[in-house]
Amino acid sequence: MTTVPQPTAETRWRCTLCGNLTRFDVTRSSKVVEYVHLDLAGEPTVEEREVVSETIESVRCRWCNAVDQIELVDRPGTAS
């Protein structure tokens, strides 16, 4: 399984097949620690959430349905 690079403040995703820059389905695995508060009726509320690790497993383009055809490109207005 190849992991997909996460966008940064200077980069964003782009589909290499159709050029899409805005719509993607992302499958990720996360390991989190949550502080869960249960009210007196037993309804849970997550009050704190810490992401311990996260891996993006795949990214699918919403426009052309291409899977894992994503590249990182510069965001507009950022100097390379």
C-alpha positions in Angstrom: 0.0 0.0 0.0 1.4 3.4 -1.0 0.6 6.3 1.2 -0.5 9.6 -0.4 1.4 12.7 0.7 -0.6 15.2 2.8 -1.0 18.7 1.5 0.8 21.4 3.3 0.4 25.2 3.7 2.3 25.6 0.4 0.9 22.7 -1.6 -2.5 21.1 -2.6 -3.7 18.0 -4.3 -4.3 17.8 -8.1 -5.7 14.9 -10.1 -3.1 14.0 -12.8 -5.8 12.7 -15.1 -8.4 15.4 -15.2 -6.9 18.4 -13.3 -9.4 18.4 -10.4 -8.1 20.6 -7.5 -11.2 20.6 -5.3 -13.1 17.3 -4.8 -11.6 14.1 -3.4 -12.7 11.1 -1.4 -10.0 10.4 1.2 -9.6 7.0 3.0 -7.4 7.4 6.1 -6.5 5.4 9.2 -6.2 7.3 12.4 -5.1 6.4 15.9 -6.7 8.8 18.4 -7.1 9.3 22.1 -10.5 10.7 23.0 -11.9 12.1 26.3 -15.5 11.0 26.3 -18.0 12.5 28.7 -21.2 10.6 29.3 -24.2 12.6 30.5 -26.5 11.1 33.1 -28.7 9.6 30.4 -25.6 7.8 29.0 -25.2 10.0 25.8 -21.5 10.3 24.9 -19.8 13.6 23.9 -16.2 13.7 22.8 -14.7 16.7 24.7 -11.1 16.3 23.7 -9.5 14.5 20.8 -5.8 13.9 20.2 -4.6 12.4 16.9 -1.7 10.1 17.8 -1.0 9.0 14.2 -2.7 9.3 10.8 -2.1 7.7 7.4 -3.8 8.6 4.2 -4.4 5.2 2.5 -6.0 6.4 -0.8 -7.4 9.4 -2.5 -10.0 9.1 -5.3 -10.9 12.0 -7.6 -14.6 12.9 -7.4 -14.6 14.2 -11.0 -13.1 11.3 -13.0 -13.0 8.5 -10.3 -9.3 8.0 -10.7 -7.7 6.3 -7.7 -4.3 7.3 -6.4 -3.6 9.5 -9.4 -2.9 12.5 -7.1 0.1 14.8 -7.1 1.1 17.7 -4.9 1.2 21.1 -6.7 1.9 24.6 -5.4 -1.0 26.6 -4.0 -1.6 30.0 -5.7 0.2 32.8 -4.1 3.0 30.8 -2.6 6.6 31.2 -3.7 8.4 28.0 -4.7 
